[in-house]
Amino acid sequence: MTIQAVPTSKYEQIQDWIRDSIEVGHFRPGDKLPSESELCRQFEVSRNSVRQAIKTLVNEGWLESKKGIGTFCLLKTRQLTHDIGLICYFSGSYIFPRISTGCDQIAHRNGFHILLKQSEFDYEKERQILIELQKRGVDGIIISPYYSGDGLSNQDLLADLEKSGTPVVLIDNYFPESNFTRIAMDDRAGGHLVAQYLWEKGHRRIGILTDADYFPKQMRKQGALDFLKEVEADVREQWLLDFKGPAPAGRAFDSADSFFSTGKDLPTAFICTNDEESIDLYKAAAKHSLKIPDDLSVISFDNSNLAELPGIALTSVDHPGRYMGELATRIILERIQNPEVVCQTTSLIQPKLIERSSVREI
């Protein structure tokens, strides 16, 4: 909603109410405005105040008066800033440079600029960034939103931006049962894929290491459990290692280290729900003289640059961040250029496994 000064007169209050009603979609282009008499009763003002408000909004292009018929709302063309906000958890690490590169290339070709912001997966920081971008009047927002699955999110503020005419595209993470346009991996299918891969390699004792604070990782874990249930695998509670993260670093290591310290009843393979967790698992395994893949196989997600570090060679589900950034920016530009079209789309990318040497056949 547009932030305006406090009205000093009755007619300004009416103007602001009409503007805001149009911006949030209560009145749409072509809708007939309440009659002068109805507005007089609603705001307890004279007919002159109503007429002055309507006349001003007609001159500004918000309304059109048709003699003998009434006053109708028009599509108010926004002045473009050619700025698109991109909010990632981290601007320069892991999969996020791929996303920002994809966004920037498409935006640049079309005469737009990407304003890259880093939320650090922090609810409050993300909210402040959104408020700043709203005040700046960016033409659209692409965001990897804060959402851990427990209900806390900035979904309300993003919905307000959508209603005011600022298109929003969620990328990578998303809110279940929401109407936002979103682009994400089919994480549940990815979890099913990696568990099936391990099963076909002969593994019957499979553990899962996951960050319980991140919704896509929960879906990856659930997909793996779906498959293991299908094949009636022996899934032991002590093999399901959940930790809260992502900051501070090392929580995945602590969880794996604590488990390996028991020294008994180890699985033959672990599914890690991203590559960063896998690196921590490698470190914890080395501390306990466990060799990968000889003693323990590891499979992961995101196919980041960590997957090809010396001595690692992770088998990992690919994350096409650049393609996702390109697609998100194309969708944003389409909506900016066609603001009268109201639609939400969902793009789920099917998982693709990149095989390396972290899984052995048994």
Secondary structure as UniProt FT lines:
FT   HELIX           10..23
FT   TURN            24..25
FT   TURN            29..30
FT   HELIX           36..43
FT   HELIX           47..60
FT   STRAND          63..66
FT   TURN            67..69
FT   STRAND          70..73
FT   STRAND          83..88
FT   TURN            94..95
FT   HELIX           96..109
FT   TURN            110..111
FT   STRAND          113..118
FT   TURN            120..121
FT   HELIX           123..136
FT   STRAND          140..143
FT   HELIX           155..163
FT   TURN            164..165
FT   STRAND          168..171
FT   TURN            176..177
FT   STRAND          181..185
FT   HELIX           187..200
FT   TURN            201..202
FT   STRAND          206..211
FT   TURN            212..213
FT   HELIX           215..230
FT   TURN            231..232
FT   HELIX           237..239
FT   STRAND          240..243
FT   TURN            249..250
FT   HELIX           251..260
FT   TURN            261..262
FT   STRAND          269..272
FT   HELIX           275..287
FT   TURN            288..289
FT   TURN            292..295
FT   STRAND          297..302
FT   HELIX           305..308
FT   TURN            310..312
FT   STRAND          315..318
FT   HELIX           321..337
FT   TURN            339..340
FT   STRAND          346..349
FT   STRAND          353..354
//
